[in-house]
């Protein structure tokens, strides 16, 4: 699940989902909504770039070191 991977990456970086949303200039709780809906490709690309991972990693079961 996309949200779970993002949460794991955020935890590894020592930031909250709220902080991530602020850093990326996303609206409050926008990433949390991804628990039940899919993000746009542009938002997903921003998150992937922020963490230095691929978009494929976020949407697939690809394993990648954090």
C-alpha positions in Angstrom: 0.0 0.0 0.0 1.4 3.4 -1.0 0.6 5.2 2.3 2.3 2.4 4.3 5.5 2.8 2.3 5.5 6.5 2.6 4.9 6.3 6.3 7.9 3.9 6.6 10.1 6.2 4.6 9.0 9.2 6.8 9.7 7.3 10.0 13.1 6.3 8.7 13.9 9.9 8.0 12.5 10.9 11.4 9.7 13.1 10.1 5.9 12.9 10.4 3.4 12.7 7.6 2.4 16.2 8.6 5.9 17.5 8.2 6.2 15.8 4.8 3.0 17.4 3.7 4.4 20.8 4.8 7.7 20.2 3.1 6.1 19.4 -0.2 3.4 22.1 0.1 0.6 19.6 0.1 -2.7 20.3 1.8 -3.1 19.0 5.3 -4.0 15.3 5.5 -3.7 14.9 1.8 -1.2 12.0 2.1 -3.3 10.4 4.9 -6.2 10.2 2.4 -4.0 7.9 0.3 -4.9 5.1 2.6 -8.2 4.8 0.7 -7.5 6.5 -2.6 -4.7 6.9 -5.1 -2.5 10.0 -5.4 -2.0 11.8 -8.7 1.1 10.9 -10.5 2.5 14.4 -10.0 2.1 14.2 -6.2 3.5 10.7 -6.2 6.5 11.9 -8.2 7.2 14.6 -5.6 7.1 12.2 -2.8 9.4 9.7 -4.6 11.8 12.6 -5.4 11.8 13.8 -1.8 12.8 10.4 -0.5 15.1 9.5 -3.3 13.1 6.4 -4.4 11.3 5.5 -7.6 7.7 5.9 -8.2 7.6 2.1 -9.0 8.9 1.5 -5.4 6.0 3.4 -4.0 3.3 1.7 -6.1 4.8 -1.8 -6.5 6.2 -4.4 -4.2 9.8 -3.6 -5.3 12.2 -3.7 -2.3 14.6 -0.9 -1.8 16.8 0.1 1.1 15.7 3.1 3.0 
